[in-house]
């Protein structure tokens, strides 16, 4: 019979954390966390803005420029709402602040919102001029940032059991 060597764990965490029932969200309704629900809107709007910027660049059709302006505005406003619930969890749950994933998620999303605000404000007076290439580049960076911060958000939920519905109401 072959013996399996003792290998170090592949994940950098306390193994007891994986056995607990998780940490509930500080911003929840009937135990359902709000942040994961709310982030779907700014993600859709801001990735969509990258798509409409590409549409304008390829066609020069004013429709795509106006769509980008609206997507950036609604993405920013809905992003602020999602950020408020996320910040409540960041401040209220120790487990989030103790993880690199928590810090990367928060800092990356704040950067994405600031870049979105700049991108949106650049276009308020002239919806078409800033798109190629400044607006398109900012939209691409924001879309990439959202992909990365989404990964870290999933790390917090699935690996570190943050904002899960469980029997445990600890805030660690």
C-alpha positions in Angstrom: 0.0 0.0 0.0 1.4 3.4 -1.0 1.3 6.2 1.5 0.3 9.7 0.4 2.9 12.3 1.3 1.8 15.2 3.5 1.4 18.1 1.1 0.9 21.7 2.2 -2.6 23.0 1.6 -3.2 24.7 -1.7 -5.2 27.5 -0.1 -3.7 30.0 2.3 -6.3 29.9 5.1 -7.2 28.5 8.4 -8.8 25.1 7.7 -11.3 25.6 10.5 -12.8 28.4 8.5 -13.9 25.9 5.8 -15.7 23.8 8.4 -17.8 26.7 9.8 -21.2 27.7 8.5 -19.9 31.1 7.3 -20.5 34.7 8.1 -23.8 36.5 7.3 -23.8 39.8 5.5 -24.2 43.0 7.5 -26.5 44.3 4.7 -29.2 41.6 4.2 -32.9 41.3 4.0 -34.3 38.1 5.6 -30.8 36.7 5.7 -30.2 37.3 2.0 -27.1 39.4 1.3 -27.8 42.5 -0.8 -24.3 43.2 -2.2 -24.1 40.1 -4.5 -27.5 41.0 -5.9 -26.8 44.7 -6.4 -23.4 44.3 -8.1 -25.0 42.7 -11.1 -26.4 46.0 -12.3 -23.2 48.1 -12.4 -21.3 45.1 -13.9 -23.8 44.8 -16.7 -24.0 48.5 -17.3 -20.2 49.1 -17.3 -19.3 46.1 -19.4 -22.1 47.1 -21.7 -20.5 50.6 -21.9 -17.3 49.0 -23.2 -19.5 47.2 -25.8 -21.2 50.4 -26.9 -17.9 52.2 -27.0 -16.7 49.5 -29.4 -19.9 49.9 -31.4 -19.3 53.6 -31.8 -15.7 53.1 -32.7 -16.6 50.6 -35.4 -19.6 52.4 -36.8 -19.4 56.1 -35.8 -23.2 55.8 -35.2 -24.3 58.4 -32.6 -26.7 55.9 -31.1 -23.7 54.0 -29.6 -22.2 57.1 -28.1 -25.5 58.1 -26.4 -26.0 54.5 -25.2 -22.5 54.7 -23.6 -23.3 57.9 -21.8 -26.4 56.4 -20.3 -24.7 53.1 -19.4 -21.8 55.0 -17.7 -24.3 57.1 -15.7 -26.5 54.2 -14.6 -23.4 52.1 -14.0 -21.9 54.8 -11.7 -25.1 55.4 -9.8 -25.9 51.7 -9.3 -22.2 51.1 -8.5 -22.4 53.6 -5.6 -25.5 51.7 -4.2 -23.6 48.4 -4.5 -20.5 50.0 -3.0 -22.5 51.1 0.1 -23.6 47.6 0.9 -20.1 46.2 0.1 -18.5 48.8 2.4 -20.9 47.8 5.2 -19.7 44.2 4.9 -16.0 45.3 4.6 -16.3 47.4 7.8 -18.6 45.1 9.7 -17.0 41.7 9.0 -13.4 41.1 10.3 -13.0 38.1 8.0 -13.2 40.4 4.9 -10.6 42.9 6.2 -8.2 40.0 7.2 -8.1 38.7 3.6 -6.1 40.0 0.6 -9.1 39.2 -1.5 -11.2 41.6 0.6 -8.8 44.5 0.1 -8.3 43.7 -3.6 -12.0 43.6 -4.1 -12.6 46.9 -2.4 -9.7 48.8 -3.8 -10.3 47.5 -7.4 -14.0 48.4 -7.2 -13.3 51.9 -5.9 -10.8 52.4 -8.7 -13.4 51.2 -11.2 -16.0 53.6 -9.9 -13.6 56.6 -10.0 -12.5 55.7 -13.6 -16.2 55.4 -14.5 -17.0 58.8 -13.0 -14.1 60.4 -15.0 -15.2 58.6 -18.2 -18.8 59.8 -17.7 -17.9 63.4 -16.9 -15.7 63.6 -20.0 -18.7 62.9 -22.2 -21.3 65.1 -20.6 -20.6 68.1 -23.0 -19.7 66.0 -26.1 -20.8 62.4 -26.2 -18.6 61.4 -29.2 -15.3 63.1 -29.0 -13.9 61.5 -25.8 -14.8 57.9 -26.9 -12.0 57.2 -29.3 -9.5 56.4 -27.7 -9.6 57.8 -24.2 -13.2 56.7 -23.3 -12.7 53.3 -25.0 -9.5 52.7 -23.1 -11.1 53.7 -19.8 -14.1 51.5 -20.5 -11.8 48.5 -21.3 -9.8 49.1 -18.1 -13.0 49.2 -16.0 -14.3 46.0 -17.6 -11.0 44.2 -16.8 -11.1 45.6 -13.3 -14.6 44.3 -12.8 -13.6 40.9 -13.9 -10.7 40.8 -11.5 -12.7 42.2 -8.6 -15.5 39.8 -9.3 -13.0 37.0 -9.0 -11.9 38.3 -5.6 -15.6 38.7 -4.5 -16.2 35.1 -5.4 -13.1 34.2 -3.3 -14.7 35.9 -0.3 -18.0 34.1 -0.8 -17.0 30.6 -1.9 -13.7 30.2 -0.3 -14.0 32.3 2.9 -17.8 31.9 3.3 -18.5 35.6 3.6 -22.1 36.8 3.2 -23.5 33.3 3.0 -26.8 32.3 4.5 -26.0 30.1 7.5 -26.8 29.4 11.0 -23.9 31.4 12.2 -24.2 35.1 12.8 -20.6 35.8 13.8 -18.9 38.9 12.3 -15.3 37.5 12.2 
